[in-house]
Amino acid sequence: MRRTLFSVLAALALSGAAHAEGEAGDLAREAAEALGDAAELLAEVETADDRIDALTETIRAYEAGLSTMREGLRQAALSERDVALRLGAEDAELGALLALLQKVTRAGQGRAVFHPGGAVDTVRGGLLASALVPALEEKTSALERDLNDLAALRTIQEAGIATLDDGLARVREARLMLSQAMSERTDLPRRVATDDAAMEALINSSETLAAFADSLVLVDDAPISARRDWSWPVAGQIVRGFEEADAAGVRRPGWLIAASAEALVTSPSDATVRYAGDMPSSGPALILEAAPGTLMILTGHGQSFVERGEIVSEGSPIALMGGGERPAQEKLNESALLGGQSRAETLYIEIRQGQAPVNPAAFLRPTEE
């Protein structure tokens, strides 16, 4: 996988087309290296002391490499478009030069050509005509370079898509292995939690997920200050911030994070799973308690790995995003249409302290991809 793309980039360098790579080639090379390292991690999973930790690290490595590869392919597609536009302009200029040169050649065949303005203008005209040849050669050389660049960029895309498809297949394999490993766990750390009947009654009596979460907090318990350096639950980008209105004007006291389909969702901090299941108003939901009175609400994910009452550590896998990985070419086409935005799923995270929402920016690390 990694060797295929590296061999393509090496061949381009030897052919003198390396300048066509630019950022696209650098990103593709970086992604191929990351995906190759992830493949090595996957091969070592079976011998790891902790398969779940090893698989979590492997999936994160794949997701980072795939994200970089998609960006590299997007840059290659944008560069290809720019070269194609430049080729169109150069083709028009080259055609005009050829037409002018042919006209001068025909006019001078079999007879001397004199400018109506006299000898001086005739000399000037001759000088201008002689200048057409090097101008024509320069335009031809520029056209040839752009054609080589175009071919190089398309080669990078073809090799990159093959590498991306292989990476998608391998990360899917790692996710299946993680799901199996999570389902085979025994002797999970747990804490005393509300019994099933009481929990069901709380769900049925709560009109919203926030109200349900608040019902899990004891009124006489003052929220204990939790550590404020949490990791992000999923690799992605914020598409709607705290109390930011959506297209319908609805404001929600949390973040909406765009993420790739089937991306790994992990616990932002050490926490107890207070709830894991479906809510009538919001579908699959997770409620994690980082400290007494401090809760995290997560919705929008797909498959969940945890159960109510389970104790999880920061970075532990708790779910996968929904959707499904599609062929690389389909994602590349979508990315071009959306200006590089290839995220297909969204995860909502809300943090509540003492039954009141808090901006996630106060807890989550400021920068994360």
C-alpha positions as CSV (number, residue, x, y, z in Angstrom):
1,M,0.0,0.0,0.0
2,R,2.6,2.5,1.1
3,R,5.1,1.2,-1.4
4,T,2.8,1.8,-4.3
5,L,2.4,5.5,-3.7
6,F,6.0,6.0,-2.8
7,S,7.1,4.3,-6.1
8,V,4.8,6.6,-8.0
9,L,6.2,9.7,-6.3
10,A,9.7,8.5,-6.9
11,A,9.0,8.0,-10.6
12,L,7.6,11.5,-10.9
13,A,10.7,13.0,-9.3
14,L,13.0,11.1,-11.7
15,S,10.9,12.2,-14.7
16,G,11.3,15.9,-13.7
17,A,7.6,16.3,-12.9
18,A,8.2,16.6,-9.1
19,H,7.3,20.3,-9.1
20,A,3.8,19.3,-10.1
21,E,3.3,17.5,-6.8
22,G,3.5,20.5,-4.6
23,E,1.3,20.2,-1.5
24,A,-0.7,17.4,-2.9
25,G,2.4,15.1,-3.3
26,D,3.7,16.1,0.2
27,L,0.4,15.2,1.8
28,A,0.1,12.0,-0.2
29,R,3.6,10.9,0.9
30,E,2.8,11.8,4.6
31,A,-0.5,9.9,4.4
32,A,1.2,6.9,2.9
33,E,3.7,6.8,5.7
34,A,1.0,7.1,8.3
35,L,-1.1,4.4,6.8
36,G,1.9,2.1,6.5
37,D,2.6,2.6,10.2
38,A,-1.0,1.9,11.0
39,A,-0.8,-1.3,9.0
40,E,2.2,-2.4,11.0
41,L,0.2,-1.7,14.2
42,L,-2.7,-3.8,13.0
43,A,-0.3,-6.7,12.2
44,E,0.9,-6.6,15.9
45,V,-2.6,-6.4,17.5
46,E,-2.9,-10.2,18.1
47,T,0.3,-10.3,20.2
48,A,-0.5,-7.1,22.1
49,D,-1.0,-7.4,25.9
50,D,-4.1,-5.2,25.6
51,R,-5.9,-5.8,22.3
52,I,-8.5,-3.0,23.0
53,D,-5.8,-0.4,23.6
54,A,-3.8,-1.6,20.6
55,L,-6.9,-1.6,18.3
56,T,-7.8,1.9,19.6
57,E,-4.3,3.2,18.7
58,T,-4.5,1.5,15.3
59,I,-7.8,2.9,14.4
60,R,-6.7,6.4,15.4
61,A,-3.6,6.0,13.3
62,Y,-5.7,4.9,10.3
63,E,-8.2,7.8,10.8
64,A,-5.4,10.3,10.9
65,G,-3.7,8.8,7.8
66,L,-7.0,8.6,5.9
67,S,-7.8,12.2,6.7
68,T,-4.4,13.4,5.4
69,M,-4.8,11.3,2.3
70,R,-8.2,12.8,1.5
71,E,-6.8,16.2,1.9
72,G,-3.9,15.3,-0.4
73,L,-6.3,14.0,-3.0
74,R,-8.4,17.2,-2.7
75,Q,-5.3,19.3,-3.2
76,A,-4.4,17.2,-6.3
77,A,-7.9,17.6,-7.7
78,L,-7.8,21.4,-7.2
79,S,-4.3,21.6,-8.7
80,E,-5.5,19.6,-11.7
81,R,-8.4,22.0,-12.2
82,D,-6.0,25.0,-12.1
83,V,-3.7,23.4,-14.6
84,A,-6.6,22.6,-16.9
85,L,-7.7,26.2,-16.8
86,R,-4.2,27.4,-17.5
87,L,-4.0,24.9,-20.4
88,G,-7.1,26.4,-21.9
89,A,-5.7,30.0,-21.8
90,E,-2.3,28.8,-23.2
91,D,-4.0,26.9,-26.0
92,A,-5.9,30.1,-27.0
93,E,-2.6,32.2,-27.0
94,L,-0.8,29.5,-28.9
95,G,-3.5,29.4,-31.6
96,A,-3.3,33.1,-32.0
97,L,0.5,33.0,-32.4
98,L,0.2,30.2,-35.0
99,A,-2.4,32.1,-37.0
100,L,-0.3,35.2,-37.0
101,L,2.9,33.3,-38.0
102,Q,1.0,31.6,-40.8
103,K,-0.3,34.9,-42.1
104,V,3.2,36.4,-42.2
105,T,4.6,33.3,-43.9
106,R,2.0,33.3,-46.6
107,A,2.4,37.1,-47.2
108,G,6.1,36.7,-47.7
109,Q,6.1,33.8,-50.1
110,G,7.6,34.6,-53.6
111,R,8.0,38.3,-53.0
112,A,9.4,40.9,-50.8
113,V,7.1,42.4,-48.1
114,F,7.2,46.1,-47.7
115,H,5.3,48.1,-45.0
116,P,3.2,50.9,-46.4
117,G,4.8,53.2,-43.8
118,G,8.2,52.9,-45.5
119,A,11.6,51.2,-44.8
120,V,11.7,51.9,-41.1
121,D,8.3,50.3,-40.5
122,T,9.2,47.4,-42.8
123,V,12.3,46.7,-40.5
124,R,10.1,47.0,-37.4
125,G,7.6,44.6,-38.9
126,G,10.4,42.1,-39.7
127,L,11.7,42.3,-36.2
128,L,8.3,41.7,-34.8
129,A,7.8,38.7,-37.1
130,S,11.1,37.2,-36.1
131,A,10.1,37.6,-32.4
132,L,7.1,35.3,-33.0
133,V,9.3,32.2,-33.3
134,P,10.8,32.3,-29.8
135,A,7.4,33.4,-28.4
136,L,5.9,30.4,-30.1
137,E,8.6,28.1,-28.7
138,E,8.1,29.5,-25.2
139,K,4.4,28.9,-25.3
140,T,4.9,25.4,-26.6
141,S,7.3,24.7,-23.8
142,A,4.8,26.0,-21.2
143,L,2.1,23.9,-22.7
144,E,4.3,20.8,-22.5
145,R,5.2,21.5,-18.9
146,D,1.5,21.9,-18.0
147,L,0.6,18.7,-19.8
148,N,3.3,16.9,-17.8
149,D,2.0,18.4,-14.6
150,L,-1.5,17.3,-15.4
151,A,-0.3,13.8,-16.1
152,A,1.6,13.8,-12.8
153,L,-1.3,15.0,-10.8
154,R,-3.6,12.4,-12.2
155,T,-1.0,9.7,-11.5
156,I,-0.8,10.9,-7.9
157,Q,-4.6,10.7,-7.6
158,E,-4.8,7.2,-9.1
159,A,-2.1,5.9,-6.7
160,G,-3.6,7.8,-3.8
161,I,-7.1,6.5,-4.4
162,A,-5.7,2.9,-4.5
163,T,-3.9,3.6,-1.2
164,L,-7.0,5.1,0.3
165,D,-9.2,2.2,-0.7
166,D,-6.8,-0.2,0.9
167,G,-6.6,1.9,4.1
168,L,-10.5,2.0,4.3
169,A,-10.6,-1.8,4.0
170,R,-8.0,-2.2,6.8
171,V,-9.6,0.3,9.2
172,R,-12.9,-1.4,8.7
173,E,-11.2,-4.7,9.7
174,A,-9.7,-3.0,12.7
175,R,-13.1,-1.6,13.7
176,L,-14.7,-5.1,13.5
177,M,-11.9,-6.5,15.6
178,L,-12.4,-3.7,18.2
179,S,-16.2,-4.4,18.3
180,Q,-15.5,-8.1,18.9
181,A,-12.9,-7.4,21.5
182,M,-15.2,-5.0,23.3
183,S,-18.1,-7.6,23.3
184,E,-15.8,-10.3,24.8
185,R,-14.8,-8.2,27.8
186,T,-15.4,-9.7,31.2
187,D,-15.1,-8.4,34.8
188,L,-15.7,-4.8,33.7
189,P,-15.2,-2.1,36.4
190,R,-18.6,-0.9,37.5
191,R,-20.2,1.3,40.1
192,V,-23.6,1.0,41.7
193,A,-26.2,2.5,39.3
194,T,-29.9,3.0,39.3
195,D,-31.8,-0.2,38.6
196,D,-33.4,-0.9,35.2
197,A,-37.0,-0.2,36.2
198,A,-36.1,3.1,37.8
199,M,-34.0,4.1,34.8
200,E,-36.9,3.2,32.4
201,A,-39.3,5.3,34.5
202,L,-36.9,8.3,34.3
203,I,-36.6,8.0,30.6
204,N,-40.4,7.8,30.1
205,S,-41.0,10.8,32.3
206,S,-38.3,13.0,30.7
207,E,-39.4,15.1,27.7
208,T,-35.8,15.9,26.6
209,L,-32.4,14.3,26.9
210,A,-31.2,17.3,29.0
211,A,-34.1,16.8,31.5
212,F,-33.2,13.1,31.7
213,A,-29.6,13.9,32.4
214,D,-30.5,16.4,35.1
215,S,-32.7,13.7,36.8
216,L,-29.5,11.7,37.2
217,V,-27.9,14.4,39.4
218,L,-28.8,14.5,43.0
219,V,-30.3,17.9,44.0
220,D,-28.3,18.1,47.2
221,D,-25.0,17.3,45.5
222,A,-23.0,20.3,44.6
223,P,-21.0,19.7,41.4
224,I,-17.3,18.9,42.1
225,S,-14.9,20.7,39.9
226,A,-13.7,18.3,37.2
227,R,-10.3,18.5,35.4
228,R,-10.6,20.8,32.4
229,D,-8.3,19.3,29.9
230,W,-10.4,16.7,28.2
231,S,-9.7,15.2,24.8
232,W,-12.2,15.5,22.0
233,P,-14.6,12.6,21.7
234,V,-14.1,12.2,18.0
235,A,-11.7,13.6,15.3
236,G,-13.5,16.3,13.4
237,Q,-14.4,19.9,13.2
238,I,-17.0,22.1,15.0
239,V,-19.8,22.9,12.6
240,R,-22.1,24.5,15.1
241,G,-20.9,26.1,18.4
242,F,-22.4,26.6,21.8
243,E,-25.9,28.2,21.6
244,E,-25.3,28.9,17.8
245,A,-28.5,28.8,15.8
246,D,-29.0,26.3,13.1
247,A,-30.9,26.9,9.8
248,A,-34.2,26.7,11.6
249,G,-33.1,29.1,14.3
250,V,-32.9,26.4,16.9
251,R,-30.1,26.9,19.5
252,R,-28.5,24.0,21.5
253,P,-26.2,24.3,24.5
254,G,-23.5,22.2,23.0
255,W,-21.2,21.5,20.1
256,L,-22.0,19.7,16.9
257,I,-18.9,18.1,15.5
258,A,-18.6,16.9,11.9
259,A,-16.7,13.6,11.7
260,S,-16.1,10.8,9.2
261,A,-18.4,7.9,8.9
262,E,-17.6,5.1,11.3
263,A,-15.0,7.3,13.1
264,L,-14.0,6.1,16.6
265,V,-15.7,7.8,19.5
266,T,-13.7,7.9,22.8
267,S,-14.4,9.1,26.3
268,P,-13.1,12.7,26.8
269,S,-12.2,12.0,30.4
270,D,-12.3,9.3,33.1
271,A,-16.0,8.8,33.7
272,T,-18.8,6.5,34.7
273,V,-21.4,5.6,32.1
274,R,-24.7,6.8,33.6
275,Y,-26.7,5.9,30.5
276,A,-26.1,4.0,27.2
277,G,-29.1,3.4,25.0
278,D,-31.8,5.0,22.9
279,M,-33.8,8.0,23.8
280,P,-37.2,8.6,22.2
281,S,-36.4,12.2,21.4
282,S,-32.8,11.8,20.1
283,G,-32.0,8.2,19.3
284,P,-28.7,6.6,20.5
285,A,-27.3,8.5,23.5
286,L,-24.5,8.3,26.0
287,I,-24.4,10.1,29.3
288,L,-21.0,10.1,31.1
289,E,-20.3,11.4,34.6
290,A,-16.9,12.9,34.8
291,A,-17.4,14.0,38.5
292,P,-20.4,14.2,40.8
293,G,-22.7,16.8,39.2
294,T,-20.7,17.0,35.9
295,L,-22.2,15.1,33.0
296,M,-21.4,14.8,29.3
297,I,-24.2,14.0,26.8
298,L,-23.2,12.5,23.5
299,T,-25.7,11.8,20.7
300,G,-25.4,11.2,16.9
301,H,-23.1,8.1,17.2
302,G,-23.9,4.7,15.9
303,Q,-22.7,1.5,17.5
304,S,-22.0,1.8,21.3
305,F,-19.4,-0.3,23.1
306,V,-20.3,0.5,26.7
307,E,-23.0,-0.3,29.2
308,R,-24.6,1.6,32.0
309,G,-22.6,1.6,35.2
310,E,-19.3,0.9,33.5
311,I,-16.2,2.9,34.4
312,V,-14.2,4.2,31.5
313,S,-10.9,6.0,31.3
314,E,-10.0,8.9,29.1
315,G,-9.4,7.8,25.5
316,S,-11.3,4.5,25.9
317,P,-13.4,3.6,22.9
318,I,-17.1,4.0,23.7
319,A,-18.7,4.1,20.2
320,L,-18.4,4.4,16.5
321,M,-20.0,7.0,14.3
322,G,-22.8,5.9,12.0
323,G,-22.7,5.7,8.3
324,G,-20.4,3.6,6.3
325,E,-17.1,4.1,4.5
326,R,-17.6,4.6,0.7
327,P,-15.2,4.1,-2.2
328,A,-12.4,6.6,-2.2
329,Q,-13.4,8.0,-5.7
330,E,-16.9,8.7,-4.4
331,K,-15.5,10.6,-1.4
332,L,-13.1,12.5,-3.6
333,N,-16.0,13.6,-5.8
334,E,-18.0,14.7,-2.8
335,S,-15.0,16.5,-1.3
336,A,-14.6,18.5,-4.5
337,L,-18.3,19.5,-4.6
338,L,-18.3,20.5,-0.9
339,G,-15.0,22.5,-1.1
340,G,-13.0,19.9,0.7
341,Q,-15.6,19.0,3.4
342,S,-15.8,15.3,3.3
343,R,-17.3,14.8,6.8
344,A,-20.5,12.7,6.6
345,E,-21.6,12.3,10.2
346,T,-22.2,14.7,13.2
347,L,-21.7,14.1,16.9
348,Y,-23.4,16.3,19.5
349,I,-21.7,16.9,22.8
350,E,-23.2,18.8,25.7
351,I,-21.6,19.3,29.1
352,R,-23.8,20.0,32.2
353,Q,-22.8,21.0,35.7
354,G,-25.3,21.1,38.4
355,Q,-28.2,20.8,35.9
356,A,-27.0,23.7,33.9
357,P,-25.3,23.6,30.5
358,V,-21.6,24.7,30.2
359,N,-19.8,25.7,27.0
360,P,-17.7,22.6,26.0
361,A,-14.8,25.0,25.3
362,A,-14.3,25.3,29.1
363,F,-13.5,21.6,29.3
364,L,-12.2,20.4,25.9
365,R,-8.7,21.1,24.7
366,P,-8.7,24.2,22.4
367,T,-7.3,22.6,19.3
368,E,-8.0,19.2,17.9
369,E,-8.5,17.7,14.4
